[in-house]
Amino acid sequence: MIDFDVVQLSRLQFGLTALYHFLFVPLTLGMSALLGIMETIYFMTGKTIWRTMTQFWGTLFGINFAMGVATGITMEFQFGTNWSYYSHYVGDIFGVPLAIEGLMAFFLEGTFIGLFFFGWDRLSKGAHLIVTWLVVLGSNLSALWILIANGWMQHPVGAYFNFKTMRMEVENFAEVLFNPVAQAKFVHTISAGYVTGSVFILAISAFYLLRGRHVELAKRSMTVAAAFGLASALSVVVLGDESGYLANLDQRMKIAAIEGMWETQPAPASFNLIGFPDQAHHITRGEVKIPYLLGLIATRSIDKPVLGINELVNQTQIGIGNGIKAYQALQTLTANPRDTAAQEALTTYGDYLGYGLLLKRYTANVVDATPAQIEAAAWDTVPNVPVLFWSFRLMVACGFFFILLFFTALMLSAKQTFNRRFFLWVAFLSFPLPWLAAELGWVVAEVGRQPWVIEGMLPTFLGASSHSRAALYTSITGFVLLYSLLAVVEIYLMVKYIRLGPEHQPV
């Protein structure tokens, strides 16, 4: 029997480590690109202040990069320790982009980041500039391969189930590589990272201007951050819209849950600006809607409906029925691999096998599932609606705030009016918001696909390892203590070098 406490503890451990690791990833992406821009200006103008800026912000980048590496490695080990059946079931597909990420991106980034720090007086200006942009390339390639792996979990393509090995195997790696969901997630995520880096530099620059310290560095840094941040924030909104469109094609339950939409909306569907989802009673109270908007986002039209949760649950029950047939065919093939009728049935209904596996929560014998069990399994495909509803709206609110923040900063920079203390305080106090938005985005993406660890293919509860609860409590406690210590070290080092300023560089 499945111990669901073990499953929940495994999810909690992975979720905590992922959320913590993702504090460092967006800043690495954003800071690396901004360092490339600053050093390019230094290369073109020869002005020493741009080199000083690159070195100063590079020191903070280096601290963040080290923390990201330390926390990222433990995540990958968890696939083998806490999610062993998942790794066995899809390791042939999921492991490939992770391996390429390590060989192609991480080694590239890790090698050239050393040259970035220690090569200022050993390399020519042009060679060092190339090194910096190779660090940028490495960080972006790293994100690309990780998101290809994650995108496949959201929209599995280019693979098939081999009943002889009882595993998923690669059929078309090009489809895995060019998965539209993965590509949309990549550009959306790196744009969010660029926003994070820009807000980081903007907030610290505002702090310096408020204190009257390092004014020339702060002014130039604010200008670069404002321009790059505005372009990035606009990209996040546009590319987020594309993610919504793709989700409606492949993850309709996620869209319905984000909207708190229980009944199917006739075309043109309205966007639920605000509301209060009541999952227990299958209703959303106090709705304030914007006409047409959801139809335009989710269907790119005004004549197509957007399916609600109740109708999607009904469709899922049909899918579970087909999944039972696939599971029955698989049982027959296990006993007799040459049974042609079972092979044909598995070919016909194989895409629904994952839906049949949802019944493992309620019965060991999927084929004999009752209608009540089928209905219960279908309702399990509804994620936590209030969490998705509010996480999405807070994330979007942050996105539009960033556009306003960067636009204002750019206007002030163009007019050389950096002494607006109200704005400087707003910029400084905005410091944590990009991390809040990034974490909320992760929650929307990952909570939104529950109960699937691989969308429509493998339920989360079947992917977990068979650990004891005591072992998981022990490891979670260890991670919390270790990561808390690392957080103290990170904050101490960041605050130390921000206070010291650019005159005290460790390079």
Buried (B, 14 or more C-beta within 10 A) or exposed (E): EBBEEBBBBBBEBBBBBBBBBBBBBBBBBBBBBBBBBBBBBBBEEEEEBBBBBBBBBBBBBBBBBBBBBBBBEBBEEBBEBBBBBBBBBBBBBBBBBBEBBBEBBBEBBBBBBEBBBEBBEEBEBEEBBBBBBBBBBBBBBBBBBBBBBBBBBBBBBBBEBEBEEEBBBBEEEEBBBEBBBBBBBBBBBBBBBBBBBBBBBBBBBBBBBBEEEBEEBBBBBBBBBBBBBBBBBBBBBEBBBBBBBBBBEBBBBBBBBBBBBBBBBEEBBBBBEEBEBBBEEBBBEEBEBEEBBBBBBBBEEEEBBBBBBBBBBEBBBEBBBBBBBBBBBBEBBEEEEEBEEBBEBBEEBBBBBBBBBBBBBBEEEBEEBEEEBBBBBBEBBBBBBBBBBBBBBBBBEBBEBBBEBBBBBBEBBEEEEBEBEEBBEBBBEBBEBBBEBBBBBBBBBBBBBBBBBBBBBBBBBBBBBEBEEEBBEEBBEEBBEEBEEBBEBBEEBBEEBBEEBBEEBEE
